[in-house]
Structure formats: structure tokens, C-alpha cells
């Protein structure tokens, strides 16, 4: 029988467990020589992978093997659409009026239009992501530069050197480092993301159940650990460890395999985390930020607040420690724990924060990105009742908006590679998986390139602005991606 005369066949399976267990689907379609696998959370579109085989028989055998593996893991035939999607966790927070006697010197405020948790500030711009799936970039003076429109609510924004990532409620992590955002990681369907961090391309995910899941640059599971507590709102990573904060404290794991290095009980459950070179900072439900030594987990200092701490940050080296509480107040402490000041935010509690160049940037419960002048002069004036009139930032009429690439056709096509660019090629390995390798000279052609799965096609070549080597022995794309004709 020829490939052209075969009738496509589809096998649809689901695995759904009670409570917070797995709730995911797996679908295999055989169409001649082509096997298409679609998988993900029940009710979502999922991720698709396609493999081509030499004969119809080999394609059917490969499909049968995939189905058999899933059935042995507990998947069963199902009718698509009969099971409802499982709701993801939306962080429920309260925000009382501030008890501070004065209000912080807010320079400008940008209202995103929806509850917001994600924030990142770098040398060039500020990023804020909200529950509507919007990520906005602004300059440091509050000018709105662009908008990324993602498919689901943004849980958090994190940076890994040049690269900026948004963790979303659809279970995916989007790379926002170029004009064409793409899904860089697709987290297991039974993982309800609470927070994430990325270090040298290695994704660390903390979730509702208190698990820590580690995924590599090819979106493949490395290891997972269940900590002593649930509701893990903190994960931070460096070369030495992954620091996981949950409702029973902070646990440090070795990055290469997940062996426990230490565990420290904190003053209340951990609601937020920050890190410097030698210490991690845990904002807790019991009205404190605590500084823990990375090497041992020993508590080195406690920064006492007047309400549960929703967020914290430091100035470089931990010279000053900042905290935002559940009562719309923001604090500043010296390194040893002495409270220097407490002021009202003027607009809700700070759910995330970051300090940079004398300014404190907050994302508050009303969905606003707020820029506070944290200089000594401005704070002294504020304590005496003198503050600037906050400027309300407005959206530009013609704001550039970027949405994720979901198919190969979304990528711009070029006839030839521009000077100085790098050519890569999508190839199929012996296991039927699509990998991307470098074609241009001067690179290790055995290394994989971290590349959007949604646009991979066997044999296709692409042009990228630059490649950077990561410590794990792979390349990361920097700049725009274009398809080479």
C-alpha cells in the first residue's frame, strides 16, 4: 500500500487523577509516513511534534510503541472534550490600607488593566506582565515602548543574562528576547506553575504542590523533588544550588541531580524570594524577610515588618533590603536588619519589586507598575510630607504589539543570510526527534541549538542574529529568527 492511499488514524488518550494530580492528554495520528504527536493539559491546544519515517509500516510501529508506553503509564482511551480543563491557581491576595504615616515618592505609575505579578528591570527598560497575558515594556521614565500579547495569564518574569522569560498559566514559558516571542519551554501538564527561574538555560519550576521540577534547554525533564511544604512561591538558582521556598521554609538542592544540600525553617511560609551572590532572601507570611546564607542555610538576619511580606528585593550586594507587605506599605532596612523607613505605596500592596539605580519598581495589587524615587533626599522629603505628583502613564495610540509564533509560516523568510548572521538547520535524530544544529563555520556542529519547537521543520534552515554558548553544552539564539529560502 502506498503512503498516499492510507487513511489517517488517530488515538486519543487521557490521564486524569483526583485532586492536584495529572490532568493531561496524549494524541497520536498516523498519516502515511508521518506520525504526529500532540500532548498537553486537558482542554488546551497542547504541543505538537511531527516525525517522518521511511515506510508506512515503520510509522505505524512507531505510533503503536508511543501509545503502548503511555497506556503502561496509566493513560486510557477517552473522548476529547468530555473532561473539563482543570483550573490553574490564581494567587489570592488581600491588600489592606497602609498604616504608614507618609506616602512613598512615586515618580510615575502605569496601570496595566489587570492584576499583575511579573516585573523585571534592566539597563534599557522595565517589563511588567499581568493576568490578562499582557507584557508591556517601558523606558525608565515611564514611556511605553511595546506590548507582548501572550495566550494566558503571566505568573512571573525572569531574566537569564540577556534573555527574558514569561511563565504563563498555560504551562508554557515564553522567550521575549526578540520581536517574535516563542514558547521556549512546555512544562508538564500536571505542574501548576507558582514561580520559576532560569539559569544558563536550565528551567527551575516551583508549583502549588511544593515540587521543584527542572527542565533542560530541549524542554526535557531532568529531575524533580517534592519539598517538605506546599505552595512553593520561591525558586532561585545559581551555579551552586537551586533554592526552593515553600510554606515550611527554604530547601537548597544540588543543580546536578537534586540532592538536598540543606533545609531551613523560616518564620512563616515563604511568599517570595530574592537572591544575591552569597545569600537568599525569603519574604514570609509571618511579617518578616529573612536572609539565609547560600552555603549553609543559616539565618543571618531578620527584617521585621508589620504585616505578611508579599515581595522583597535588595540593592546590589544586599546593602539595603526592601519589602512590600499586605498592608500597602513598603520598607527599607540596612543590611543588619535596622528599619530605615516605612512608607505607603499609594496604590495597593507590592506583589513583586526590584531596585535599580536609586529607584524602587513595584507591581501592586491593582495591576500597576510603580516607580518610586528611593534616594535619601526623596525619602527624607516624603517623611516630612513632601512628595512629587505621580505621573499617570498612558498607552501610545500606535503601540507595537507582538504575539508568539505558533507555526513555521509566522517566521519571516529571507533569500540569503545577511552578513554576520548564523545559519542553523533542523534535523531529525535517530529517535525521530527534531533537533537544530549549526551550519555556519566556527561552531561545534554536535551541539544542539535551543530553538522554538513550534517552527521546527525537518530540513529547514534558519538565519539567526547570533548564537551564545551555554554552560550545559548547547547554543542559545540571540536576536531575530528568519527562515532561509
Legacy VTK file of the C-alpha trace (Angstrom):
# vtk DataFile Version 3.0
C-alpha trace
ASCII
DATASET POLYDATA
POINTS 485 float
0.000 0.000 0.000
1.371 3.427 -0.891
1.631 6.242 1.619
-0.805 8.339 -0.429
-3.587 5.724 -0.166
-3.562 5.279 3.597
-6.337 6.674 5.755
-5.149 8.780 8.741
-5.782 7.146 12.116
-5.825 8.917 15.499
-5.536 7.528 19.015
-6.542 9.897 21.809
-5.643 9.132 25.450
-6.058 10.940 28.768
-4.576 10.621 32.233
-6.626 12.363 34.918
-6.077 11.920 38.652
-8.082 13.273 41.557
-7.073 16.424 43.414
-3.892 18.066 42.156
-2.667 15.022 40.208
-2.080 14.694 36.484
-4.724 16.018 34.096
-3.266 15.639 30.613
-3.849 14.145 27.167
-1.733 12.369 24.568
-2.808 12.030 20.926
-1.055 10.096 18.144
-2.036 10.453 14.482
-0.589 8.311 11.670
-0.962 9.724 8.162
1.068 7.645 5.738
4.734 8.133 6.562
4.042 10.907 9.063
3.404 10.443 12.787
2.085 13.485 14.666
2.032 13.557 18.459
0.027 16.201 20.328
0.135 16.399 24.115
-0.537 18.801 26.965
-3.103 19.829 29.562
-6.659 18.633 29.002
-8.630 21.442 27.398
-5.571 23.194 25.951
-4.190 23.056 22.422
-1.033 21.374 23.604
2.278 20.956 21.848
2.764 19.121 18.560
5.709 17.082 17.289
5.901 15.501 13.836
8.189 12.697 12.614
8.544 11.192 9.139
9.505 7.537 8.561
10.825 5.585 5.578
7.790 3.303 5.265
4.179 3.195 6.384
4.909 0.087 8.439
7.664 1.841 10.364
5.404 4.834 11.001
2.632 2.568 12.323
5.093 0.649 14.512
6.475 3.872 15.983
2.955 5.127 16.733
1.971 1.834 18.375
5.095 2.000 20.550
4.248 5.533 21.697
0.661 4.576 22.551
1.810 1.456 24.408
4.262 3.450 26.529
1.511 5.849 27.603
-1.004 3.101 28.363
1.546 1.433 30.638
1.855 4.757 32.493
-1.877 4.879 33.164
-3.300 6.701 30.138
-6.591 5.367 28.787
-8.686 5.945 25.644
-11.020 8.927 26.038
-13.343 11.202 24.105
-11.840 14.614 23.600
-13.880 17.368 25.245
-15.723 15.233 27.808
-13.368 16.187 30.658
-13.258 19.841 31.585
-9.929 21.680 31.903
-8.590 21.847 35.458
-8.440 25.387 36.772
-4.985 26.839 37.377
-4.210 28.598 40.641
-4.686 32.347 40.679
-2.843 33.854 43.609
-5.422 35.144 46.053
-4.131 38.130 47.986
-5.626 40.780 50.203
-4.421 44.343 50.481
-5.299 46.493 53.476
-4.706 50.253 53.693
-1.215 51.255 54.753
-0.501 52.094 58.375
2.500 54.227 57.390
2.362 57.909 58.283
3.591 59.068 54.872
3.423 58.006 51.235
6.389 56.970 49.085
7.631 59.480 46.461
6.096 57.885 43.365
7.529 59.323 40.127
5.201 57.581 37.689
2.544 54.867 37.585
1.418 52.654 34.697
-1.902 50.824 35.074
-1.815 47.565 33.084
-5.562 46.937 33.342
-5.354 43.595 35.157
-3.831 42.049 38.269
-0.064 41.837 37.770
2.772 39.853 39.369
5.655 39.873 36.889
8.387 42.519 36.860
11.912 42.843 35.513
14.069 45.948 35.167
17.331 46.015 33.207
19.675 48.670 31.847
17.376 49.564 28.973
13.777 49.072 30.043
11.155 47.873 32.505
8.952 44.834 31.955
5.580 44.135 33.580
3.258 41.161 32.978
-0.364 40.792 34.077
-3.107 38.193 34.462
-4.613 39.102 31.082
-1.470 37.808 29.330
-0.135 41.274 28.525
3.545 42.080 28.922
4.490 45.738 28.486
7.951 47.250 28.132
8.607 50.826 29.273
11.654 53.031 29.447
12.896 54.152 32.856
10.947 57.400 32.571
7.657 55.564 32.027
7.337 55.748 28.246
5.520 52.649 26.938
7.600 51.001 24.209
5.821 47.776 23.201
3.340 45.113 24.197
3.576 41.326 24.004
0.230 39.534 23.866
0.568 36.043 25.388
-2.139 33.340 25.407
-2.680 33.210 29.180
-2.005 34.975 32.462
1.598 35.849 33.313
2.738 34.314 36.622
6.235 35.820 36.632
9.005 37.419 34.579
12.611 36.317 34.970
15.900 37.146 33.272
18.816 34.859 32.432
21.574 37.198 31.263
20.244 38.774 28.037
17.146 36.564 27.774
13.753 37.498 29.268
11.138 34.825 30.010
7.459 34.907 30.988
5.926 31.953 32.854
2.238 31.674 31.992
-0.856 29.875 33.230
-0.998 27.779 30.041
2.017 25.851 31.360
4.463 27.394 28.920
7.425 29.693 29.328
7.826 32.283 26.578
11.105 33.825 25.429
10.514 37.569 24.927
14.072 38.454 23.927
13.241 39.306 20.309
10.307 40.798 18.431
8.983 37.301 17.739
8.234 35.724 21.133
8.086 31.950 21.250
7.345 29.115 23.683
10.809 28.090 24.867
9.594 25.500 27.415
6.408 23.458 27.729
6.109 22.365 31.352
4.499 19.034 32.244
0.723 19.227 32.121
0.302 18.346 35.814
2.572 21.181 37.002
0.676 24.245 38.245
3.339 26.957 37.997
3.754 29.238 41.001
7.185 30.660 40.193
10.202 29.911 38.026
13.826 30.818 37.500
16.193 30.127 34.602
19.949 29.782 34.958
22.188 29.073 31.940
19.133 27.886 30.032
18.074 25.386 32.718
14.477 25.959 33.829
13.543 25.530 37.502
9.815 25.458 38.300
8.155 25.597 41.727
4.483 24.721 41.957
1.344 24.507 44.088
2.211 21.051 45.449
5.626 22.080 46.733
7.509 20.374 43.945
10.620 21.582 42.192
10.863 20.489 38.544
13.998 21.018 36.447
13.817 21.068 32.636
16.695 21.420 30.171
17.129 23.510 27.012
15.456 20.850 24.840
12.344 21.012 27.022
13.159 17.609 28.510
12.640 16.676 32.155
15.855 16.396 34.192
14.756 15.799 37.771
12.061 16.702 40.287
11.844 16.846 44.068
8.922 17.308 46.436
9.873 19.597 49.306
8.586 19.393 52.862
5.963 22.084 52.279
3.342 23.013 49.695
2.628 26.314 47.912
6.158 26.970 46.681
6.222 30.661 45.758
10.024 30.922 45.639
12.679 29.440 43.385
16.104 30.978 42.729
19.087 29.322 41.071
22.827 29.819 40.597
25.853 27.620 39.800
25.855 26.118 43.292
22.234 25.254 44.030
18.524 25.709 43.427
16.839 27.458 46.388
13.212 26.424 46.856
10.886 28.326 49.198
7.573 26.845 50.372
5.238 27.006 53.366
7.720 25.136 55.603
10.826 27.158 54.780
13.644 27.088 52.220
15.358 23.976 50.842
18.535 24.012 48.735
19.166 21.294 46.126
22.247 20.439 44.086
21.679 21.559 40.473
23.062 18.320 39.014
20.627 15.719 40.265
18.664 17.412 43.021
20.335 16.062 46.140
19.253 18.048 49.209
22.016 20.346 50.480
20.183 21.932 53.403
16.745 22.868 54.710
15.912 25.826 56.949
12.585 26.532 58.620
11.660 30.193 58.225
9.456 32.499 60.248
6.214 31.566 58.473
5.603 30.241 54.972
7.654 31.719 52.143
5.688 34.038 49.825
8.545 35.493 47.761
12.271 35.066 47.197
15.278 37.113 46.142
18.972 36.315 45.804
22.382 37.963 45.908
25.768 36.299 45.368
26.072 34.762 48.846
22.566 34.941 50.291
18.916 34.272 49.536
16.105 36.376 50.989
12.726 34.887 51.905
9.671 37.090 52.376
7.358 35.271 54.780
3.744 35.206 55.875
4.820 35.917 59.468
5.756 39.562 58.874
9.455 39.219 58.048
12.141 38.941 55.421
14.920 36.544 56.391
18.423 36.397 54.915
19.863 32.882 54.575
23.485 32.017 53.800
23.642 30.137 50.496
26.444 27.894 51.698
24.793 26.597 54.876
21.184 27.827 55.047
21.909 29.614 58.323
19.631 32.591 59.019
21.935 35.618 59.088
19.419 38.438 59.599
15.707 39.075 60.056
13.950 42.193 58.727
10.766 42.709 60.747
7.681 44.158 59.029
4.177 44.856 60.348
2.241 42.526 58.037
2.758 39.473 55.811
5.513 40.102 53.250
4.390 39.709 49.631
7.677 40.728 47.985
11.271 41.702 48.682
14.403 42.903 46.884
17.843 44.319 47.631
20.211 46.934 46.325
23.457 45.492 44.859
25.335 43.364 47.359
22.462 43.462 49.844
23.421 46.866 51.237
19.736 47.792 51.530
16.822 45.368 51.817
13.331 46.323 50.641
9.997 44.666 51.437
6.357 45.082 50.435
3.642 43.929 52.827
-0.043 43.001 52.713
-0.995 46.427 54.050
0.143 48.538 51.080
3.411 49.542 52.761
6.981 49.377 51.523
10.027 49.185 53.822
13.757 49.753 53.643
16.294 48.153 56.044
20.046 48.296 56.313
21.980 45.052 55.844
21.866 44.134 59.536
18.091 44.500 59.894
17.608 48.047 61.182
14.452 49.561 59.716
15.311 52.810 57.938
11.845 53.759 56.733
8.291 52.621 56.084
6.019 54.374 53.602
2.666 53.733 51.930
2.744 52.724 48.279
-0.187 54.982 47.453
-1.846 52.200 45.450
-2.084 48.686 46.863
0.387 46.073 48.086
3.572 45.291 46.169
3.380 41.738 44.766
6.823 41.965 43.107
9.606 44.515 43.269
13.085 45.361 42.016
15.602 48.070 42.921
17.770 49.711 40.278
19.872 52.886 40.201
18.225 54.632 43.135
14.694 53.685 42.148
12.371 51.019 43.510
9.984 49.497 40.972
6.808 47.833 42.290
3.974 45.807 40.797
0.936 46.340 43.007
-2.361 44.566 43.669
-4.259 46.994 41.448
-2.167 45.898 38.442
0.074 48.963 38.350
3.798 49.269 37.695
5.026 51.968 40.077
8.378 53.759 40.033
9.467 55.122 43.442
12.324 57.563 43.969
14.325 55.728 46.668
17.089 58.317 47.011
17.851 59.577 50.524
16.718 63.105 49.676
13.386 61.991 48.197
12.671 59.669 51.134
13.522 62.368 53.674
11.167 64.772 51.908
8.422 62.131 51.806
8.738 61.532 55.542
8.126 65.248 56.003
5.051 65.072 53.760
6.566 66.418 50.526
6.177 64.102 47.532
6.030 64.712 43.780
2.731 64.439 41.940
2.784 60.937 40.373
2.564 60.951 36.590
-0.024 58.545 35.152
1.488 56.857 32.100
-0.793 56.451 29.094
-0.621 53.939 26.258
0.557 55.212 22.884
-2.069 55.232 20.148
0.008 53.032 17.818
1.766 50.715 20.246
3.754 47.886 18.610
2.232 44.552 19.663
3.892 41.135 19.315
2.269 37.698 19.639
4.009 34.306 19.860
4.933 32.372 16.746
2.799 29.217 16.685
3.611 27.894 13.192
6.516 27.936 10.761
4.601 30.335 8.496
4.771 33.008 11.218
8.513 33.391 10.604
9.794 35.937 8.081
11.504 34.354 5.062
14.754 35.687 3.548
16.523 34.738 0.318
20.020 34.813 1.806
21.759 35.134 5.125
22.750 38.715 5.999
26.409 39.400 6.684
27.433 38.419 10.197
24.405 36.189 10.818
24.443 32.474 11.641
22.716 29.668 9.726
21.171 26.718 11.584
19.354 23.633 10.307
16.539 21.485 11.690
17.401 17.774 11.545
15.687 14.599 12.735
17.747 12.368 15.026
17.615 8.578 15.251
14.765 8.692 17.736
12.578 10.791 15.463
13.108 13.974 17.494
13.703 17.273 15.736
16.945 18.991 16.729
18.595 22.179 15.485
22.337 22.264 14.709
24.669 24.992 13.426
25.622 25.065 9.752
27.873 28.147 9.785
31.584 27.672 10.474
33.254 28.374 13.798
30.749 26.463 15.936
30.515 22.962 17.371
28.120 21.222 14.979
27.401 18.445 17.518
25.760 20.866 19.948
22.011 21.439 19.869
20.554 24.919 19.500
17.723 25.924 21.832
15.053 26.732 19.265
11.255 27.234 19.124
9.552 23.863 18.726
6.513 25.383 17.036
8.513 26.428 13.968
10.822 23.403 13.583
10.507 21.577 10.248
12.807 18.759 9.101
15.423 20.002 6.645
14.507 23.681 7.062
17.286 26.218 7.518
17.038 29.400 9.549
19.077 32.561 9.997
19.686 33.993 13.469
21.439 37.180 14.511
23.843 35.453 16.904
24.441 32.322 18.974
25.829 32.177 22.501
27.341 29.075 24.106
25.720 27.981 27.390
27.469 26.126 30.191
25.409 22.996 29.516
26.948 22.454 26.098
24.353 23.992 23.782
23.723 27.263 21.958
21.109 29.924 22.645
19.688 32.218 19.990
20.063 35.951 20.396
18.050 38.278 18.189
15.551 37.598 15.428
14.896 34.273 13.664
14.208 34.151 9.913
13.647 31.190 7.618
16.128 30.754 4.767
14.586 30.019 1.377
LINES 1 486
485 0 1 2 3 4 5 6 7 8 9 10 11 12 13 14 15 16 17 18 19 20 21 22 23 24 25 26 27 28 29 30 31 32 33 34 35 36 37 38 39 40 41 42 43 44 45 46 47 48 49 50 51 52 53 54 55 56 57 58 59 60 61 62 63 64 65 66 67 68 69 70 71 72 73 74 75 76 77 78 79 80 81 82 83 84 85 86 87 88 89 90 91 92 93 94 95 96 97 98 99 100 101 102 103 104 105 106 107 108 109 110 111 112 113 114 115 116 117 118 119 120 121 122 123 124 125 126 127 128 129 130 131 132 133 134 135 136 137 138 139 140 141 142 143 144 145 146 147 148 149 150 151 152 153 154 155 156 157 158 159 160 161 162 163 164 165 166 167 168 169 170 171 172 173 174 175 176 177 178 179 180 181 182 183 184 185 186 187 188 189 190 191 192 193 194 195 196 197 198 199 200 201 202 203 204 205 206 207 208 209 210 211 212 213 214 215 216 217 218 219 220 221 222 223 224 225 226 227 228 229 230 231 232 233 234 235 236 237 238 239 240 241 242 243 244 245 246 247 248 249 250 251 252 253 254 255 256 257 258 259 260 261 262 263 264 265 266 267 268 269 270 271 272 273 274 275 276 277 278 279 280 281 282 283 284 285 286 287 288 289 290 291 292 293 294 295 296 297 298 299 300 301 302 303 304 305 306 307 308 309 310 311 312 313 314 315 316 317 318 319 320 321 322 323 324 325 326 327 328 329 330 331 332 333 334 335 336 337 338 339 340 341 342 343 344 345 346 347 348 349 350 351 352 353 354 355 356 357 358 359 360 361 362 363 364 365 366 367 368 369 370 371 372 373 374 375 376 377 378 379 380 381 382 383 384 385 386 387 388 389 390 391 392 393 394 395 396 397 398 399 400 401 402 403 404 405 406 407 408 409 410 411 412 413 414 415 416 417 418 419 420 421 422 423 424 425 426 427 428 429 430 431 432 433 434 435 436 437 438 439 440 441 442 443 444 445 446 447 448 449 450 451 452 453 454 455 456 457 458 459 460 461 462 463 464 465 466 467 468 469 470 471 472 473 474 475 476 477 478 479 480 481 482 483 484
